[in-house]
Amino acid sequence: MKAGWQIDFSEYADALERASVDVNQVSREALAEAASVLQAAMVAACPTAKLRPYIKVFTPSAEGDYNYVAVGYVRDAAYTPAEIAILANSVEFGTTHSPPLPHIRPAVRKLRAAVKGLIANRLIAAGYVDGGGE
């Protein structure tokens, strides 16, 4: 049986590699944009001015084809001093003497659909995802 078409595997592999690089770039850009939206919501909801400067976006990163971004307080003394980390946890989750004043988790819950939509729209605009058509 003869195949109706033939593929040059090296060209195919090159095309897949280029597509992977391109989609990763678009997804990282979309993640960065979504992260700034989340950061703004977290900062706006933060009940204490002392914590606001420590709510940060940590650059979109990748492990293989898994792209991610971290938004909020970093668990690293180089970014968040110990006293700020303790205060941030106390504010977000409360203590035995004060009620919780959450601002990180509610921002994520509130904007989850909007962030997913923003990322999907960027991928659709770049032609990597089908918009589903009407």
N, C-alpha and C positions, 0 to 999 in steps of 0.2 A: 504494500500500500504506500502510495506516495503522498507526502504532506502537501497541502494546498499552499503553504507559505513557509518560509524559512526565517530563522532568527539568528543574527550574529550575536552570540552570547556576550562578547566583550562590549558591544555597543549597548546591549540591553542592560548590562551591569553598570555601565557608565551612566546611562539615563536614570536608572534607579538611584544611584549615588547622588547625582545632581538634584533629583527631586527631593531626596531626603534632606540635603543641605538646605534647599530652598524652603521646604515646609518647616524645618526646624527654625529657620530665621524668622519666618512669618509668625510662628507660634510664640517664639520668645518676645517678639515685638508686641504681640497681642497680650501676652502675660504682663509685660512691663506696663502697658496702658491700663490693664485691669487692676494691677497692683496699686497704681496711683489713685484710682477711684476708691479702692478699699482703704488705702491710707488716709485719704481725705475724710472718709466717713468715720474712721476710728478716731482721728484727731478731733473732729467736730464733736463727737460724743464723749470724749475724754473729760471726766469731771474735774481734773486738776491740771493746771497749767504746767506744773513741775514735770509731769510725765509726757506731755505732748511732744517735746523735741526727741524723745527716745522711741517714738513710734515711727519705724523706718521701713523702707522697701529695700530688700536685699536682692541684688541683681538676679535676673532670671538665670537659672543654671540648668545644666543637663547632665544626665547620667544615661548614656546610650541614647535611646529615642525617647526617654522620659524627661520632659521639660517641666520645670517648676519654678516658683518664686515664693519667697517668704515675706510676710508683711506682719509687722507688730514689734514686739520686744525680742531682742536676740539674747539667747542664753550664753553669753560670752562676756566676760568682764571687760574685754577690750572695747565693746560697744555699749554695754549697759552696766554701769557701776552696781555693786552689790546692793547698796541702799535703795537705788532706783528699782531694781528687780524685786526686792522685798515689798516696796511700796506698790508697785504695779500689781503684784499678786494679791496684796491686801485689798486694793481698790477693786480689782476685777472679781475676786472671789469672796471678799469680806473677811472679817475676823470675828472672834468671840465678842468684840466690843463695837464693831461697826458692820452695817449691812453691806452686801455686795453692790457695787456700782459698775456693772459690766459695760464695757465699751468695745472690746475686741470681738467677742463672740456674736453679739447682736449685729454688729456691722457686717460680719460674714454672712449671717443668716439672712439679713435684709437684702443684701446685694448679690446673693448667690445666683439667682436667675439672670440678673443684669450682666454679671461678669461672664457667665456661660454664653449669653447672647452676644456680648462684645467679642469674645474669642471666636465664636462660630462665625460671626459676620466677617471678621478679618480673614478667616480661612476660606469662606465662600467667595469674598471679593478677590482673593488671590487665585481662585480656581482650584483649590485643593479639596474642597468639599462641595457636594451637590446641595444646592439650596432647597431641594425637595419639590420645587415647582408647585404651581397652584393648579 
